[in-house]
Amino acid sequence: MRCGRCRSEIEEWANYCRFCGTPVPRRPNVRRRWPAYAMVLGSAALAAAVAGLAWRKHPQSSLPVAPTALSTQSLPAIIQRDLPAVVSVTAETAQGADQGSGFVYDRRGDILTNAHVVAGASQIWVGTSNGRRYPATLLGENPTQDLAALRVPALASTRPLPLADSSQVELGDSVVAFGSPLGLRNTVTEGTISGLHRSFSIPPAVYRDLLQISAPVAPGNSGGPLVLAASGAVVGIETAGVVNLSGNIGFAIPINQAKPLAAAWASAPNAAASSEGLVAESEALLTRFYQAINARQYAQAWGLLGERWRHDLPYATFAAGFEHTVKDSLSQVAVVHADAKTVLLSFQLVAQSQTPSGQVQVTTYRMQYQFGLEQGRLVILSGKAVAQSPPTSQP
């Protein structure tokens, strides 16, 4: 299937063209997550989303693995044992503070959470079950898989949660969801695995083979651990939820999908992204940037710029530059240069702006943007127009 605007190839599960950001008409609307830290799917979109099932094997890693035997401890005892490794996550952004959850997964004080929880954060804090608060460093993030890892050296002595083999999960398994819904720390909710292999996308994230759970995933739960009630081992990472009159449905990323990234981020922060992976993430970030511009979400777009660019281009000046913009369209995205640290993309930008007389002026630019990692986060380091066509006017 090809995009109707830029004619690029589009994956069957895609909601948007990753090159120009054009929506795919045949896909149902999926309402975006609760602002920045949790997600809600409309019931109609859920019906369409869960209809498409995807199957794949997930590689294992050398992270702490849960024993196969069932625990002899009671559920309350398992909860009390696991609770110290569960944290609340607060991400400070240009738009305010977003909240989510996470959990310690190794002896370095490393924490797994959702990428959407920490997206665009200038500062990240984690809060522990005993009320202490620590600054966190972003080790790496993968917006497409909606996964991110943080490091808090002060938590290196915390017992990490064991990781289960999520490929062995069965319908009806009892689970416990940990997190901080609505900012309420140390909250646990019991439920069951009510569905398997649920797949859908909420750009920029593409979710495959999710676990469906009866335990609700409320705002602030995102990134929290979903553990097996029988052992207390993590089987998934809470990420999305549906709330309607018929009840609550939650979704969790199977932990096997997170293991390879978690192990790589822990041993070599940010080195897990090859140049190929960095190119894909850069293309996705470029699309997100112009989607935010077209939606007039200028603070979100500005937050995707690197620190130096934001310093040289204050937010007020940045937003004023798009005051008369009607729409920006991307096409012909090409890689000029890529290595393990930076990516240089070239693309065509068709900018529509409104003149004082009310006409729409169309200008075509050839642009180049450089992308790179800053403190573990992929950002737009710089951008410039390398060519420009004479503007044309439309009534």
Long-range contacts (C-beta under 8 A, 24 or more apart in sequence): 5-329, 5-331, 6-330, 6-331, 6-332, 13-52, 13-54, 13-199, 13-200, 13-201, 13-206, 13-208, 14-201, 14-206, 15-201, 15-202, 15-203, 16-203, 16-287, 16-291, 17-287, 18-283, 18-284, 18-287, 19-283, 19-287, 19-330, 19-331, 19-333, 20-287, 20-329, 20-330, 20-331, 20-333, 21-287, 21-290, 21-291, 21-294, 21-329, 21-330, 22-329, 30-200, 30-201, 30-202, 32-202, 33-116, 33-202, 33-222, 33-240, 34-219, 35-98, 36-91, 36-93, 36-95, 36-98, 36-116, 36-117, 36-119, 37-91, 37-98, 37-99, 37-100, 37-116, 37-117, 37-219, 37-220, 37-222, 38-100, 38-217, 38-218, 38-219, 38-220, 38-221, 38-222, 38-240, 38-241, 39-116, 39-202, 39-217, 39-222, 39-239, 39-240, 39-241, 40-240, 40-241, 40-242, 40-243, 41-200, 41-202, 41-240, 41-241, 41-242, 42-242, 43-242, 43-244, 43-246, 45-200, 46-200, 46-242, 46-249, 48-200, 49-198, 49-199, 49-200, 50-195, 50-198, 50-199, 50-200, 50-212, 52-199, 52-200, 53-197, 53-198, 53-199, 54-197, 54-199, 54-208, 54-209, 55-197, 55-209, 56-208, 56-209, 57-167, 58-166, 58-167, 58-254, 58-256, 58-257, 58-259, 58-260, 59-256, 59-259, 59-260, 60-165, 60-256, 60-259, 61-259, 61-260, 61-262, 61-263, 62-263, 63-105, 63-106, 63-163, 63-259, 63-262, 63-263, 63-266, 64-105, 64-106, 64-160, 64-161, 64-162, 64-163, 65-162, 65-163, 65-165, 66-162, 66-163, 66-164, 66-165, 66-228, 66-231, 66-232, 66-233, 66-234, 67-162, 67-231, 70-230, 70-231, 71-230, 71-231, 71-232, 73-232, 75-176, 75-190, 75-229, 78-176, 78-227, 78-229, 78-231, 78-232, 79-176, 79-188, 79-232, 81-159, 81-232, 82-161, 82-178, 82-225, 82-227, 82-232, 83-129, 83-178, 83-186, 83-188, 84-128, 84-129, 84-130, 84-158, 84-159, 85-158, 85-159, 85-160, 85-161, 86-129, 86-161, 86-178, 86-179, 86-186, 86-224, 86-225, 87-111, 87-126, 87-127, 87-128, 87-129, 87-152, 87-155, 88-126, 88-127, 88-179, 88-180, 88-183, 88-185, 88-220, 89-113, 89-117, 89-118, 89-124, 89-125, 89-126, 89-127, 89-136, 89-150, 89-223, 90-124, 90-125, 90-126, 90-127, 91-117, 91-118, 91-119, 91-120, 91-121, 91-123, 91-124, 92-121, 92-122, 92-123, 92-124, 92-125, 93-119, 93-120, 93-121, 93-122, 93-303, 94-120, 94-122, 94-299, 94-300, 94-302, 94-303, 94-315, 95-120, 95-299, 95-300, 95-303, 99-180, 99-183, 99-219, 99-220, 100-179, 100-180, 100-220, 100-221, 100-222, 100-223, 100-224, 101-178, 101-179, 101-180, 101-220, 101-221, 101-222, 101-223, 101-224, 101-225, 101-238, 102-126, 102-150, 102-223, 102-224, 103-161, 103-178, 103-224, 103-225, 103-234, 104-155, 104-158, 104-159, 104-160, 104-161, 105-160, 105-161, 105-163, 105-234, 105-262, 105-266, 106-160, 106-262, 106-266, 107-156, 107-160, 108-151, 108-153, 108-156, 108-266, 109-151, 109-152, 109-153, 109-154, 109-155, 109-156, 109-157, 109-158, 110-139, 110-149, 110-150, 110-151, 110-262, 110-265, 110-266, 111-136, 111-149, 111-150, 111-151, 111-152, 111-155, 112-147, 112-148, 112-149, 112-223, 112-225, 112-237, 112-258, 112-262, 113-147, 113-148, 113-149, 113-150, 113-222, 113-223, 113-237, 114-146, 114-147, 114-148, 114-222, 114-223, 114-237, 114-239, 115-141, 115-142, 115-143, 115-145, 115-146, 115-147, 115-148, 115-205, 116-143, 116-146, 116-205, 116-222, 117-148, 117-222, 117-223, 118-148, 118-150, 119-143, 120-300, 120-303, 120-304, 121-377, 122-303, 124-150, 126-150, 126-152, 126-155, 127-180, 127-185, 128-155, 129-185, 129-186, 131-185, 137-375, 137-376, 138-375, 138-376, 138-377, 139-265, 139-266, 139-269, 139-270, 139-376, 140-261, 140-264, 140-265, 140-269, 140-270, 140-272, 140-273, 140-376, 141-376, 141-377, 141-378, 142-261, 142-281, 143-204, 143-205, 143-281, 143-284, 143-285, 143-288, 144-204, 144-205, 144-206, 144-280, 144-281, 144-284, 145-205, 145-206, 145-253, 145-257, 145-258, 145-261, 146-205, 146-207, 146-239, 146-253, 147-237, 147-253, 147-257, 147-258, 147-261, 147-262, 148-223, 149-261, 149-262, 149-265, 149-266, 151-269, 161-225, 161-227, 161-232, 161-233, 161-234, 162-231, 162-232, 162-233, 162-234, 163-233, 163-234, 163-255, 163-259, 164-227, 164-228, 164-231, 164-233, 164-234, 164-235, 164-255, 165-256, 166-211, 166-235, 166-236, 166-254, 166-255, 166-256, 166-257, 167-254, 167-256, 169-193, 169-196, 169-211, 169-235, 169-254, 171-195, 171-196, 173-228, 173-229, 173-230, 173-235, 174-228, 174-229, 174-230, 175-213, 175-215, 175-226, 175-227, 175-228, 175-229, 175-235, 175-236, 176-215, 176-226, 176-227, 176-228, 176-229, 177-213, 177-215, 177-216, 177-217, 177-221, 177-224, 177-225, 177-226, 177-238, 177-250, 177-252, 178-224, 178-225, 178-226, 178-227, 179-217, 179-218, 179-220, 179-221, 179-222, 179-223, 179-224, 179-238, 180-220, 180-221, 180-224, 181-216, 181-218, 181-219, 181-220, 181-221, 182-218, 182-219, 182-220, 183-220, 184-220, 187-221, 189-215, 189-216, 190-215, 190-229, 191-215, 191-216, 191-250, 194-249, 198-251, 202-240, 203-287, 203-288, 203-291, 204-284, 204-285, 204-287, 204-288, 207-239, 207-240, 207-251, 207-253, 208-257, 209-254, 209-257, 210-239, 210-240, 210-251, 210-252, 210-253, 210-254, 211-235, 211-236, 211-251, 211-252, 211-253, 211-254, 212-249, 212-250, 212-251, 213-249, 213-250, 213-251, 213-252, 214-247, 214-248, 214-249, 214-250, 215-248, 215-250, 216-241, 216-243, 216-248, 216-249, 216-250, 217-241, 217-248, 217-250, 217-251, 217-252, 218-243, 221-250, 226-252, 269-376, 270-373, 270-376, 271-340, 273-340, 273-373, 274-340, 275-338, 275-339, 275-340, 275-343, 276-338, 278-338, 278-340, 278-341, 278-342, 278-343, 278-371, 278-378, 279-335, 279-338, 279-343, 281-371, 281-378, 282-343, 282-345, 282-371, 282-378, 283-333, 283-345, 285-371, 285-378, 285-379, 285-380, 286-330, 286-333, 286-345, 286-347, 286-369, 286-371, 286-380, 287-330, 289-380, 290-328, 290-329, 290-330, 290-349, 293-322, 293-325, 293-328, 294-325, 294-327, 294-328, 296-322, 298-322, 304-379, 304-380, 305-379, 305-380, 306-372, 306-374, 306-379, 306-380, 306-381, 306-382, 307-374, 307-379, 308-381, 309-380, 309-381, 309-382, 309-383, 324-353, 324-354, 324-355, 325-351, 325-352, 325-353, 326-352, 326-353, 326-354, 326-360, 327-351, 327-352, 328-352, 336-368, 341-372, 341-373, 342-370, 342-371, 342-372, 342-381, 343-370, 343-371, 343-372, 344-368, 344-369, 344-370, 344-371, 345-369, 345-370, 345-371, 346-386, 349-385, 355-393, 359-393, 359-394, 359-395, 360-393, 360-394, 360-395, 361-391, 361-392, 361-393, 361-394, 362-391, 362-392, 362-393, 362-394, 363-388, 363-389, 363-390, 363-391, 363-392, 364-388, 364-389, 365-389
